[in-house]
Amino acid sequence: MLTAFKVFSALVALLHFGFLVLEMFLWATPFGMKVFRLSENEAQITKILAQNQGLYNGFLATGIVYGLVTGDLRVIVLFLIFVAIAGVYGGVTASSRIIYIQALPALMTLTIGLFL
């Protein structure tokens, strides 16, 4: 179970590093606009906000990786909780897709962690 927890935690971190790239660097590109369903005007207006959001996603991923590298499961759990809260909040305030893309993987990983 510990191995599964670590693997799923690493996948959540990888997702969030991907979000960092999408939000910080690809937001106003054709690919980013397609992913986030934005017009060019919307992408340009919100680009700085998205970059800030991407930075936070990078912090979440880094926290999980730190926990994995140090072997501190409490750190991993803490950052998975942060991810889940951010995902639920984003799902309620921005797009319900965020619950499935961000919160659900973190919650599934936390569920695996309950069996450690």
SULCORUR-V208007 format. One record per backbone hydrogen bond with DSSP energy under -0.5 kcal/mol. NH is the residue of the N-H (numbers start at 1). CO is the residue of the C=O. Records with the same first field share a line. If there is no record, write none. Layout:
NH=CO + CO
This chain:
5=1
6=2
7=3
8=4
9=5
10=6
11=7
12=8
13=9
14=10
15=11
16=12
17=13
18=14
19=15
20=16
21=17
22=18
23=19
24=20
25=21
26=21 + 22
29=26
32=26
33=29
34=30
35=31
36=32
37=34
38=33
43=39
44=40
45=41
46=42
47=43
50=46
51=47
52=48
53=49
54=50
55=51
56=52
57=53
58=54
59=55
60=56
61=57
62=58
63=59
64=60
65=61
66=62
67=63
68=64
69=65
70=66
71=67
72=67
73=71
75=72
76=72
77=73
78=74
79=75
80=76
81=77
82=78
83=79
84=80
85=81
86=82
87=83
88=84
89=85
90=86
91=87
92=88
93=89
94=90
95=90
98=95
99=96
100=96
101=97
102=98
103=98
104=99
106=102
107=103
108=104
109=105
110=106
111=107
112=108
113=109
114=110 + 111
115=112
116=113
